[in-house]
Amino acid sequence: MNSDYIYSRRSIRKFSDKPVPKEIIEQILDAGRVAPSAKNRQPWKYIVFGGKQKDDLLNCMEKGVAREELEPMLPNSSRGITDCKNTLRIMREAPIIIIVLNTNGNSPFIEINCDDRITEICDTLSIGASIENILLKSTEIGIGTLWIANTCFAYPELTAFLDTGHQLVGAIALGYSGETPSARPRKTASDIIEYRM
Ligand SMILES: Cc1cc2nc3c(=O)[nH]c(=O)nc-3n(C[C@H](O)[C@H](O)[C@H](O)COP(=O)(O)O)c2cc1C
């Protein structure tokens, strides 16, 4: 893969309704499959939604977001609800939604001890590596993606709907891009790197 894809990848928030062939989705997810992971646990699982099943998933998310607005379970969720509703609108436009699960993770509403917290951090990092592989492979083959964490606002509803027992980490919206956004701002190298050598 050309390293230019690292630089040309963008979050895509407008999708064309052109269907994405299953072979392309398989190729993209295979890039996620081969990612590095802590102790090679490979704690990721992906569920691919399209068509009516995607509509059912997103209707469930919409109900959860409405519940979170009225009866919040996340202490600061009111700050993020508007952004979440915008993400939901984008998810409805994308032809494919990939749900991302941590097969070792527990609900964020359950207290965990320090050992389990460290395991969960490592597993979450591993899943992040897998997702980034998916985004870069998608960019390489001309498919737009959006990495989504706003599923957290409807966590209980979505996990009940999915019925896997796994932790819901987020989602990836995927489809042919309907926009060509410019690069978003980044910190400079001197902002983020300190050399002690
Ligand atoms: C962990 C994570 C969660 C994200 N969640 C959302 C989301 O729920 N909705 C959204 O529109 N964008 C989401 N994004 C996309 C970021 O907003 C985006 O990556 C950032 O603004 C930089 O833009 P770029 O990806 O085009 O470089 C998320 C990105 C990451 C890495």
Ligand as a Chemical Component Dictionary entry (heavy atoms), coordinates in Angstrom:
data_LIG
# 
_chem_comp.id                   LIG 
_chem_comp.type                 NON-POLYMER 
_chem_comp.pdbx_formal_charge   0 
_chem_comp.three_letter_code    LIG 
# 
loop_
_chem_comp_atom.comp_id 
_chem_comp_atom.atom_id 
_chem_comp_atom.alt_atom_id 
_chem_comp_atom.type_symbol 
_chem_comp_atom.charge 
_chem_comp_atom.model_Cartn_x 
_chem_comp_atom.model_Cartn_y 
_chem_comp_atom.model_Cartn_z 
_chem_comp_atom.pdbx_ordinal 
LIG C1  C1  C 0 -12.334 7.188  17.875 1  
LIG C2  C2  C 0 -12.978 8.126  16.869 2  
LIG C3  C3  C 0 -14.323 8.399  16.979 3  
LIG C4  C4  C 0 -14.959 9.238  16.040 4  
LIG N1  N1  N 0 -16.319 9.414  16.143 5  
LIG C5  C5  C 0 -16.943 10.193 15.222 6  
LIG C6  C6  C 0 -18.354 10.314 15.250 7  
LIG O1  O1  O 0 -19.052 9.685  16.056 8  
LIG N2  N2  N 0 -18.939 11.137 14.335 9  
LIG C7  C7  C 0 -18.198 11.815 13.394 10 
LIG O2  O2  O 0 -18.789 12.543 12.582 11 
LIG N3  N3  N 0 -16.855 11.679 13.330 12 
LIG C8  C8  C 0 -16.214 10.887 14.204 13 
LIG N4  N4  N 0 -14.856 10.698 14.116 14 
LIG C9  C9  C 0 -14.088 11.359 13.028 15 
LIG C10 C10 C 0 -13.258 12.528 13.544 16 
LIG O3  O3  O 0 -14.111 13.626 13.796 17 
LIG C11 C11 C 0 -12.190 12.870 12.459 18 
LIG O4  O4  O 0 -11.301 11.790 12.339 19 
LIG C12 C12 C 0 -11.377 14.120 12.820 20 
LIG O5  O5  O 0 -12.199 15.272 12.878 21 
LIG C13 C13 C 0 -10.252 14.386 11.785 22 
LIG O6  O6  O 0 -10.769 14.439 10.460 23 
LIG P1  P1  P 0 -10.226 13.450 9.323  24 
LIG O7  O7  O 0 -10.578 12.044 9.751  25 
LIG O8  O8  O 0 -10.911 13.838 8.053  26 
LIG O9  O9  O 0 -8.734  13.628 9.244  27 
LIG C14 C14 C 0 -14.202 9.861  15.017 28 
LIG C15 C15 C 0 -12.832 9.568  14.912 29 
LIG C16 C16 C 0 -12.234 8.699  15.811 30 
LIG C17 C17 C 0 -10.772 8.355  15.642 31 
# 
loop_
_chem_comp_bond.comp_id 
_chem_comp_bond.atom_id_1 
_chem_comp_bond.atom_id_2 
_chem_comp_bond.value_order 
_chem_comp_bond.pdbx_ordinal 
LIG C1  C2  SING 1  
LIG C2  C3  SING 2  
LIG C2  C16 DOUB 3  
LIG C3  C4  DOUB 4  
LIG C4  N1  SING 5  
LIG C4  C14 SING 6  
LIG N1  C5  DOUB 7  
LIG C5  C6  SING 8  
LIG C5  C8  SING 9  
LIG C6  O1  DOUB 10 
LIG C6  N2  SING 11 
LIG N2  C7  SING 12 
LIG C7  O2  DOUB 13 
LIG C7  N3  SING 14 
LIG N3  C8  DOUB 15 
LIG C8  N4  SING 16 
LIG N4  C9  SING 17 
LIG N4  C14 SING 18 
LIG C9  C10 SING 19 
LIG C10 O3  SING 20 
LIG C10 C11 SING 21 
LIG C11 O4  SING 22 
LIG C11 C12 SING 23 
LIG C12 O5  SING 24 
LIG C12 C13 SING 25 
LIG C13 O6  SING 26 
LIG O6  P1  SING 27 
LIG P1  O7  DOUB 28 
LIG P1  O8  SING 29 
LIG P1  O9  SING 30 
LIG C14 C15 DOUB 31 
LIG C15 C16 SING 32 
LIG C16 C17 SING 33 
# 
